[in-house]
Amino acid sequence: MAGNSRDSGRSTLDRTFTLLDAFTLAKPSLRLTDLVDLSGLPRSTCHRIAIELVELGVLEHTGDGRYAVGLRLWSLASSSPRHQGLRRVAAPFMADLYEATRENVQLAVPDGLVARVVEKVSGPGSVRNVTTPGGPLSLHCTGVGKVILAFSDPSLLSQVLDAGLERHTAYTLVEPGRLTANIAQVRQTSLGWAIEELTLGACSVAAPLFDAQGELKGALGIVARSSANLERVSSAVRMAALSVSRLLASPAALPDQHRHGRTSH
């Protein structure tokens, strides 16, 4: 069996993270057969690890026989000090954005080849979207993702292009040339747009967040209905992002660990 050969010689920890990597934004819950296919691990190994993770609260066993990421994993991720300063500074402006728009407001940071949502504000009237706190977002088809691509090292865009551009809707930019041109525009305007590229009926607008050295720390964005007044939404996002960046540039705004040196990556 191919899974057995691929599994040979691997540590339990390595196998566990291989299984957890099978869960994505598009596939938040998986059957045991899905875990076997996506991880390449033997069925018996997947079942044993999944059961242990359920007992620990890292995974949840849903009523339809599927497995989903549990709250304990998100709780552990939330306790990381890496982005706590950014979240604290951005929180009041995110609350103001929500009050002004009643749409989803999200704070995202770069994490390899995805954007990672570290904070989200929404309400019952907000447009439905697939973003979950702690969850990944594609870089090529979201407002926050395009901002990260525009203001990160150019090698990141090259890596995303090399990995292939997944089509989520008929409007997703999957042609490398079109995406590259779009990212150049984001760099000029400091606004990232994605209109129905990830989810039909929804659009996202985001702006970059910089520290005192001009280093990108994240992106602040709104996910709204595609029928929303995008000019108004863009202005609100831009002003909020500028205010957050202004505070990030002030040493007094951040905890000691951020004032006396950057957190190692």
Residue frames as qw, qx, qy, qz and C-alpha x, y, z in Angstrom:
[[0.000, 0.888, 0.460, 0.000, 0.00, 0.00, 0.00],
 [0.405, 0.608, -0.036, 0.682, 1.36, 3.41, -1.02],
 [0.386, -0.828, 0.035, -0.405, 0.36, 4.95, 2.30],
 [0.882, -0.439, 0.038, 0.168, 2.47, 2.45, 4.21],
 [0.747, 0.204, 0.039, 0.632, 5.61, 3.24, 2.21],
 [0.112, 0.712, 0.013, 0.693, 5.13, 6.97, 2.59],
 [0.601, -0.737, -0.016, -0.307, 4.47, 6.53, 6.29],
 [0.914, -0.104, -0.220, 0.326, 7.59, 4.49, 6.96],
 [0.608, 0.042, -0.211, 0.764, 10.16, 6.05, 9.28],
 [0.066, -0.604, -0.088, -0.789, 8.07, 9.11, 10.15],
 [0.080, -0.003, -0.692, 0.717, 7.58, 10.31, 13.70],
 [0.033, -0.604, -0.785, 0.134, 4.17, 10.42, 15.35],
 [0.027, -0.679, -0.167, 0.714, 4.34, 14.21, 15.48],
 [0.017, 0.277, -0.571, -0.772, 5.10, 14.41, 11.76],
 [0.057, -0.315, -0.900, -0.296, 2.18, 12.10, 10.97],
 [0.042, -0.660, -0.615, 0.430, -0.13, 14.14, 13.19],
 [0.052, 0.623, -0.062, -0.778, 0.65, 17.40, 11.42],
 [0.019, 0.062, -0.780, -0.623, 0.36, 15.68, 8.04],
 [0.044, -0.516, -0.855, -0.030, -3.16, 14.67, 9.02],
 [0.038, -0.725, -0.369, 0.581, -4.01, 18.17, 10.29],
 [0.051, -0.393, 0.396, 0.828, -2.70, 19.71, 7.05],
 [0.107, 0.309, 0.865, 0.381, -5.48, 17.87, 5.22],
 [0.013, 0.785, 0.568, -0.248, -8.01, 20.37, 6.61],
 [0.260, 0.103, 0.233, 0.932, -8.35, 23.54, 4.55],
 [0.272, 0.252, 0.198, -0.907, -10.74, 26.46, 4.22],
 [0.562, 0.149, -0.476, -0.660, -12.45, 24.67, 1.33],
 [0.730, -0.111, -0.667, -0.099, -12.52, 21.36, 3.24],
 [0.245, -0.564, 0.454, -0.645, -13.19, 22.20, 6.91],
 [0.732, -0.209, 0.542, -0.356, -14.62, 18.75, 7.69],
 [0.421, 0.437, -0.745, -0.277, -13.40, 15.43, 6.36],
 [0.960, -0.140, -0.018, -0.241, -14.34, 11.76, 6.48],
 [0.687, -0.482, 0.510, 0.190, -11.78, 9.17, 7.46],
 [0.773, 0.346, 0.417, 0.330, -11.46, 8.12, 3.82],
 [0.283, 0.933, 0.011, 0.224, -10.74, 11.76, 2.91],
 [0.402, -0.828, 0.390, 0.025, -8.00, 11.94, 5.55],
 [0.805, -0.124, 0.515, 0.267, -6.42, 8.79, 4.16],
 [0.643, 0.611, 0.317, 0.335, -6.49, 10.09, 0.58],
 [0.122, 0.962, -0.047, 0.240, -5.26, 13.60, 1.40],
 [0.451, -0.788, 0.418, -0.018, -2.57, 12.68, 3.92],
 [0.635, 0.480, -0.604, -0.038, -1.22, 9.54, 2.25],
 [0.225, -0.393, 0.789, -0.415, -1.15, 7.84, 5.65],
 [0.243, -0.126, -0.955, -0.112, -2.47, 4.31, 6.24],
 [0.492, -0.530, -0.396, -0.566, -6.11, 4.08, 7.25],
 [0.724, -0.456, -0.471, 0.215, -5.26, 2.55, 10.63],
 [0.450, -0.073, -0.209, 0.865, -2.79, 5.38, 11.36],
 [0.136, -0.362, -0.204, -0.900, -5.30, 8.07, 10.36],
 [0.615, -0.541, -0.468, -0.331, -8.01, 6.51, 12.50],
 [0.687, -0.359, -0.425, 0.467, -5.76, 6.16, 15.56],
 [0.300, 0.017, -0.104, 0.948, -4.43, 9.73, 15.34],
 [0.267, -0.433, -0.331, -0.795, -7.87, 11.20, 14.64],
 [0.659, -0.552, -0.503, -0.094, -9.38, 9.46, 17.68],
 [0.595, -0.294, -0.324, 0.674, -6.55, 10.68, 19.92],
 [0.129, 0.157, 0.073, 0.976, -6.96, 14.24, 18.62],
 [0.446, -0.544, -0.443, -0.556, -10.70, 14.12, 19.28],
 [0.690, -0.502, -0.466, 0.233, -10.02, 13.01, 22.87],
 [0.477, -0.207, -0.149, 0.841, -7.63, 15.96, 23.24],
 [0.137, 0.821, 0.365, -0.416, -10.10, 18.45, 21.76],
 [0.182, -0.420, 0.463, 0.759, -7.87, 19.24, 18.79],
 [0.221, -0.090, -0.715, -0.657, -10.41, 17.67, 16.43],
 [0.542, 0.085, 0.449, -0.705, -14.17, 17.30, 16.78],
 [0.118, 0.145, 0.949, 0.253, -16.22, 14.32, 15.65],
 [0.387, 0.060, -0.086, -0.916, -19.26, 15.74, 13.88],
 [0.668, 0.105, 0.537, -0.504, -22.67, 14.10, 13.84],
 [0.808, 0.495, -0.087, -0.307, -22.36, 12.96, 10.23],
 [0.954, -0.073, 0.167, 0.236, -19.22, 10.93, 10.89],
 [0.539, 0.693, -0.110, 0.466, -16.77, 13.60, 9.79],
 [0.620, -0.415, -0.216, 0.630, -13.85, 15.18, 11.60],
 [0.171, 0.891, 0.115, 0.405, -13.40, 18.94, 11.98],
 [0.395, 0.316, -0.426, 0.750, -10.80, 21.16, 13.62],
 [0.473, -0.649, -0.576, 0.149, -11.67, 21.69, 17.29],
 [0.126, -0.959, -0.049, -0.248, -11.68, 24.84, 19.39],
 [0.728, -0.597, 0.139, 0.308, -8.65, 23.77, 21.41],
 [0.686, 0.178, 0.275, 0.650, -6.41, 24.17, 18.36],
 [0.136, 0.781, 0.207, 0.573, -7.68, 27.70, 17.76],
 [0.527, -0.848, -0.046, -0.035, -7.30, 28.49, 21.46],
 [0.775, -0.319, 0.188, 0.512, -3.65, 27.46, 21.34],
 [0.498, 0.424, 0.291, 0.698, -3.03, 29.51, 18.20],
 [0.116, -0.889, -0.224, -0.383, -4.71, 32.56, 19.75],
 [0.642, -0.741, 0.006, 0.198, -2.33, 32.46, 22.71],
 [0.733, 0.179, 0.109, 0.647, 0.68, 33.04, 20.45],
 [0.223, -0.759, -0.131, 0.597, 2.29, 36.41, 21.24],
 [0.477, 0.063, 0.471, 0.739, 3.44, 36.94, 17.67],
 [0.023, 0.442, 0.452, 0.774, 0.44, 39.05, 16.56],
 [0.289, -0.656, -0.635, 0.290, -1.12, 40.08, 19.86],
 [0.191, -0.454, -0.049, 0.869, 0.22, 43.64, 19.58],
 [0.069, -0.043, -0.567, -0.820, -1.17, 44.02, 16.07],
 [0.270, -0.506, -0.791, -0.213, -4.55, 42.64, 17.12],
 [0.284, -0.617, -0.490, 0.546, -4.74, 44.95, 20.13],
 [0.089, -0.339, 0.145, 0.925, -3.92, 48.04, 18.09],
 [0.151, -0.095, -0.663, -0.727, -6.31, 47.14, 15.26],
 [0.078, -0.406, -0.895, 0.165, -9.27, 46.02, 17.43],
 [0.113, 0.605, 0.405, -0.677, -10.95, 49.41, 18.04],
 [0.216, 0.424, -0.396, -0.786, -10.65, 50.39, 14.38],
 [0.142, -0.093, -0.936, -0.309, -12.11, 47.04, 13.34],
 [0.017, 0.523, 0.760, -0.386, -15.06, 47.67, 15.67],
 [0.162, 0.585, 0.046, -0.793, -15.56, 51.12, 14.13],
 [0.175, 0.222, -0.710, -0.644, -15.44, 49.66, 10.61],
 [0.073, -0.302, -0.949, -0.053, -18.07, 47.12, 11.51],
 [0.074, 0.606, 0.534, -0.584, -20.34, 49.77, 13.06],
 [0.172, 0.535, -0.216, -0.799, -20.01, 51.88, 9.90],
 [0.347, 0.272, -0.701, -0.560, -20.59, 49.08, 7.40],
 [0.790, -0.080, 0.402, -0.456, -22.24, 46.17, 9.27],
 [0.853, 0.402, -0.321, -0.090, -20.10, 43.89, 7.13],
 [0.929, -0.235, -0.046, 0.284, -17.32, 41.43, 7.95],
 [0.077, 0.913, -0.380, 0.125, -14.08, 43.07, 9.05],
 [0.974, -0.129, -0.015, 0.185, -10.95, 40.95, 9.10],
 [0.128, -0.862, 0.486, 0.070, -7.31, 41.29, 10.06],
 [0.980, 0.173, 0.026, 0.096, -4.90, 39.01, 8.23],
 [0.277, -0.778, 0.517, 0.227, -1.16, 38.38, 8.34],
 [0.614, 0.511, -0.568, -0.197, 1.20, 36.60, 5.94],
 [0.699, -0.351, 0.606, -0.145, 1.80, 32.94, 6.68],
 [0.511, -0.071, 0.774, 0.366, 3.79, 31.20, 3.98],
 [0.036, 0.114, 0.669, 0.733, 1.73, 30.90, 0.81],
 [0.213, -0.672, -0.673, -0.224, -1.53, 31.95, 2.48],
 [0.143, -0.496, 0.212, -0.830, -2.96, 34.81, 4.50],
 [0.379, -0.280, -0.834, 0.288, -3.90, 33.87, 8.05],
 [0.317, -0.688, -0.229, -0.611, -6.94, 35.57, 9.64],
 [0.382, 0.014, -0.676, 0.630, -6.02, 36.54, 13.21],
 [0.123, 0.344, 0.530, -0.765, -9.10, 38.59, 14.06],
 [0.073, -0.346, -0.691, -0.630, -12.60, 38.98, 12.66],
 [0.215, 0.287, 0.483, -0.799, -15.63, 41.13, 13.49],
 [0.223, -0.180, -0.696, -0.658, -19.04, 40.35, 11.99],
 [0.386, 0.098, 0.530, -0.749, -22.72, 40.25, 12.83],
 [0.512, 0.341, 0.776, -0.136, -26.01, 38.65, 11.80],
 [0.481, 0.799, 0.179, -0.313, -26.49, 41.16, 9.00],
 [0.113, -0.648, 0.609, 0.444, -23.05, 40.63, 7.47],
 [0.754, 0.410, -0.377, -0.349, -22.76, 38.87, 4.15],
 [0.941, -0.230, 0.249, 0.019, -21.96, 35.20, 4.54],
 [0.421, 0.741, -0.523, 0.002, -18.29, 34.46, 3.91],
 [0.932, 0.004, -0.353, 0.079, -15.94, 31.55, 4.38],
 [0.250, 0.583, -0.518, 0.574, -13.44, 33.30, 6.63],
 [0.777, -0.556, -0.295, -0.016, -12.86, 31.78, 10.05],
 [0.244, -0.879, 0.388, -0.131, -10.53, 33.09, 12.78],
 [0.567, -0.458, 0.673, 0.125, -7.24, 31.26, 12.46],
 [0.799, 0.373, 0.468, 0.056, -8.18, 30.04, 9.02],
 [0.401, -0.229, 0.466, 0.754, -6.16, 30.48, 5.83],
 [0.492, 0.764, 0.220, -0.354, -7.12, 32.60, 2.84],
 [0.746, 0.330, 0.319, 0.483, -5.75, 32.31, -0.67],
 [0.300, -0.509, 0.076, 0.803, -3.45, 35.16, -1.61],
 [0.171, 0.021, 0.583, 0.794, -4.47, 35.47, -5.26],
 [0.185, -0.473, -0.669, -0.542, -8.23, 35.92, -4.89],
 [0.386, -0.752, -0.494, 0.204, -8.84, 37.93, -1.70],
 [0.073, 0.949, -0.018, 0.307, -8.37, 41.59, -0.86],
 [0.548, -0.764, 0.341, 0.024, -6.08, 40.93, 2.11],
 [0.863, -0.038, 0.389, 0.322, -4.15, 38.33, 0.11],
 [0.565, 0.682, 0.172, 0.432, -3.49, 40.69, -2.77],
 [0.168, -0.949, 0.183, -0.196, -2.26, 43.35, -0.36],
 [0.739, -0.512, 0.410, 0.155, 0.16, 40.86, 1.14],
 [0.796, 0.287, 0.348, 0.404, 1.39, 39.88, -2.33],
 [0.325, 0.876, 0.093, 0.343, 1.81, 43.52, -3.34],
 [0.146, -0.891, 0.303, -0.304, 3.88, 44.58, -0.34],
 [0.849, -0.384, 0.341, 0.124, 5.90, 41.43, 0.35],
 [0.263, -0.491, 0.664, 0.499, 9.14, 40.36, -1.32],
 [0.592, 0.421, -0.343, -0.596, 8.49, 39.72, -5.05],
 [0.168, 0.231, -0.957, -0.056, 9.59, 36.12, -4.55],
 [0.379, 0.186, 0.750, -0.510, 6.27, 35.45, -2.76],
 [0.634, 0.506, 0.017, -0.585, 4.28, 36.22, -5.90],
 [0.405, 0.472, -0.740, -0.257, 6.61, 33.96, -7.88],
 [0.082, -0.097, 0.959, -0.252, 6.03, 31.13, -5.41],
 [0.522, 0.350, 0.512, -0.586, 2.26, 31.58, -5.59],
 [0.601, 0.550, -0.291, -0.502, 2.35, 31.53, -9.38],
 [0.251, 0.382, -0.886, -0.077, 4.57, 28.44, -9.38],
 [0.264, 0.038, 0.875, -0.403, 2.17, 26.66, -7.01],
 [0.050, -0.363, -0.803, -0.470, -0.73, 27.25, -9.41],
 [0.254, -0.027, 0.184, -0.949, -3.74, 29.53, -9.11],
 [0.094, 0.319, 0.937, -0.106, -6.85, 27.71, -7.95],
 [0.244, -0.275, -0.371, -0.853, -10.12, 28.80, -9.54],
 [0.098, 0.229, 0.777, -0.578, -12.91, 29.35, -6.99],
 [0.444, 0.666, 0.440, -0.407, -15.43, 31.13, -9.22],
 [0.637, 0.596, 0.352, 0.340, -15.67, 32.23, -12.84],
 [0.090, 0.974, -0.037, 0.206, -14.15, 35.57, -11.77],
 [0.721, -0.579, 0.236, 0.299, -11.01, 34.25, -10.07],
 [0.329, 0.837, -0.416, -0.137, -7.81, 35.53, -11.66],
 [0.902, -0.194, 0.368, 0.117, -5.99, 32.36, -12.68],
 [0.712, 0.607, 0.002, 0.354, -3.90, 33.77, -15.51],
 [0.668, -0.339, -0.124, 0.650, -0.40, 34.68, -14.19],
 [0.295, 0.274, 0.194, 0.894, -0.16, 37.79, -16.37],
 [0.297, -0.687, -0.353, -0.561, -3.49, 39.20, -15.21],
 [0.685, -0.649, -0.285, 0.170, -2.72, 38.55, -11.56],
 [0.612, -0.121, -0.026, 0.781, 0.72, 40.14, -11.86],
 [0.081, 0.445, 0.239, 0.859, -0.80, 43.26, -13.42],
 [0.499, -0.709, -0.383, -0.319, -3.48, 43.34, -10.74],
 [0.719, -0.493, -0.230, 0.433, -0.88, 43.14, -7.96],
 [0.420, 0.131, 0.073, 0.895, 1.08, 46.00, -9.56],
 [0.196, -0.615, -0.311, -0.698, -2.11, 48.08, -9.39],
 [0.672, -0.654, -0.345, 0.038, -2.58, 47.19, -5.73],
 [0.654, -0.212, -0.119, 0.717, 0.94, 48.41, -5.07],
 [0.177, 0.336, 0.183, 0.907, 0.13, 51.75, -6.70],
 [0.388, -0.571, -0.281, -0.667, -3.22, 52.34, -4.98],
 [0.004, -0.214, 0.775, -0.594, -2.55, 50.61, -1.64],
 [0.689, 0.050, 0.325, -0.646, -5.93, 48.91, -2.00],
 [0.029, -0.113, 0.965, 0.234, -6.54, 45.25, -2.77],
 [0.655, 0.154, 0.068, -0.736, -9.82, 44.31, -4.45],
 [0.021, -0.022, 0.981, 0.190, -11.40, 40.93, -5.11],
 [0.567, 0.140, 0.081, -0.808, -14.91, 41.02, -6.57],
 [0.917, 0.095, 0.135, -0.364, -16.61, 37.60, -6.45],
 [0.445, 0.576, -0.685, -0.022, -13.22, 35.93, -6.93],
 [0.007, 0.198, -0.919, 0.340, -13.54, 33.69, -3.86],
 [0.174, 0.398, 0.843, -0.318, -17.29, 33.67, -3.22],
 [0.011, 0.460, 0.573, 0.678, -20.15, 34.62, -5.52],
 [0.319, -0.805, -0.432, -0.253, -22.12, 37.57, -4.20],
 [0.564, -0.768, -0.041, 0.302, -19.26, 38.85, -2.04],
 [0.530, 0.697, -0.174, 0.450, -16.36, 41.21, -2.58],
 [0.685, -0.574, -0.151, 0.422, -13.41, 42.16, -0.42],
 [0.286, 0.850, -0.118, 0.426, -11.39, 45.35, -0.10],
 [0.783, -0.498, -0.125, 0.352, -8.22, 45.62, 1.97],
 [0.201, 0.911, -0.243, 0.267, -5.37, 47.99, 2.77],
 [0.733, 0.171, -0.502, 0.427, -1.85, 47.35, 4.11],
 [0.551, -0.834, -0.004, -0.038, -0.61, 47.85, 7.66],
 [0.639, 0.494, -0.339, 0.482, 2.99, 49.02, 8.13],
 [0.646, -0.610, -0.234, 0.395, 5.27, 49.50, 11.11],
 [0.148, -0.914, 0.108, 0.363, 7.72, 52.37, 11.72],
 [0.382, -0.410, 0.645, 0.520, 10.28, 50.77, 9.39],
 [0.516, 0.425, -0.319, -0.671, 7.76, 50.48, 6.57],
 [0.045, 0.124, -0.987, -0.096, 7.60, 46.70, 6.94],
 [0.610, -0.214, -0.430, -0.630, 4.28, 45.07, 6.13],
 [0.214, -0.192, 0.801, -0.525, 2.67, 43.71, 9.29],
 [0.296, 0.349, 0.878, -0.141, -0.66, 42.61, 7.86],
 [0.108, -0.222, -0.498, -0.831, -3.76, 43.69, 5.99],
 [0.250, 0.320, 0.606, -0.684, -7.07, 45.10, 7.18],
 [0.141, -0.060, -0.682, -0.715, -10.08, 44.35, 5.03],
 [0.555, 0.183, 0.396, -0.708, -13.83, 44.20, 4.67],
 [0.051, 0.136, 0.922, 0.358, -15.87, 41.43, 3.05],
 [0.373, 0.341, 0.285, -0.815, -19.14, 42.92, 1.80],
 [0.653, 0.509, 0.551, -0.101, -21.91, 42.20, -0.64],
 [0.479, 0.088, 0.473, 0.734, -20.82, 42.69, -4.22],
 [0.068, 0.768, 0.482, 0.417, -23.64, 45.23, -4.52],
 [0.436, -0.719, -0.242, 0.484, -22.10, 47.42, -1.78],
 [0.228, 0.969, -0.069, 0.068, -20.88, 50.95, -2.42],
 [0.889, -0.011, -0.082, 0.451, -17.26, 49.93, -2.96],
 [0.305, 0.622, -0.127, 0.710, -15.96, 53.51, -3.11],
 [0.486, -0.713, 0.120, -0.492, -17.38, 54.21, 0.34],
 [0.948, -0.314, 0.007, 0.059, -16.11, 50.90, 1.71],
 [0.761, 0.316, -0.120, 0.554, -12.65, 51.49, 0.25],
 [0.039, 0.721, -0.178, 0.669, -12.39, 54.93, 1.82],
 [0.707, -0.618, 0.116, -0.324, -13.36, 53.54, 5.21],
 [0.964, -0.097, -0.013, 0.247, -10.83, 50.71, 4.97],
 [0.563, 0.521, -0.142, 0.625, -8.05, 53.04, 3.82],
 [0.199, -0.748, 0.197, -0.601, -8.62, 55.48, 6.69],
 [0.851, -0.488, 0.109, -0.161, -8.74, 52.71, 9.29],
 [0.917, 0.111, -0.050, 0.379, -5.57, 51.10, 7.94],
 [0.333, 0.648, -0.189, 0.658, -3.72, 54.42, 7.99],
 [0.479, -0.712, 0.189, -0.477, -4.76, 54.94, 11.61],
 [0.957, -0.277, 0.066, 0.055, -3.57, 51.46, 12.60],
 [0.768, 0.349, -0.098, 0.528, -0.24, 51.98, 10.80],
 [0.016, 0.771, -0.196, 0.606, 0.20, 55.31, 12.56],
 [0.701, -0.610, 0.230, -0.289, -0.17, 53.59, 15.91],
 [0.975, 0.003, 0.021, 0.219, 2.07, 50.69, 14.89],
 [0.546, 0.572, -0.166, 0.589, 4.78, 53.25, 14.15],
 [0.282, -0.754, 0.259, -0.533, 4.50, 54.57, 17.72],
 [0.377, 0.234, -0.835, 0.324, 6.67, 52.62, 20.21],
 [0.289, -0.114, 0.586, -0.748, 4.20, 53.32, 23.01],
 [0.738, 0.075, -0.126, -0.658, 1.43, 51.48, 21.15],
 [0.815, 0.162, -0.548, -0.096, 3.06, 48.05, 21.27],
 [0.850, -0.526, -0.005, 0.022, 4.01, 45.67, 24.10],
 [0.359, -0.780, 0.468, 0.210, 7.60, 45.61, 25.35],
 [0.716, -0.069, 0.628, 0.297, 8.56, 42.57, 23.25],
 [0.553, 0.672, 0.394, 0.296, 7.63, 44.51, 20.09],
 [0.010, -0.997, 0.074, 0.011, 9.24, 47.78, 21.19],
 [0.403, -0.731, 0.523, 0.170, 12.64, 46.29, 21.94],
 [0.088, -0.346, 0.847, 0.393, 13.02, 44.19, 18.84],
 [0.680, 0.140, -0.355, -0.626, 11.01, 42.39, 16.26],
 [0.830, -0.146, 0.477, -0.248, 9.56, 39.01, 17.03],
 [0.117, -0.378, 0.834, 0.385, 11.60, 36.33, 15.34],
 [0.769, 0.278, -0.116, -0.564, 9.85, 34.54, 12.50]]
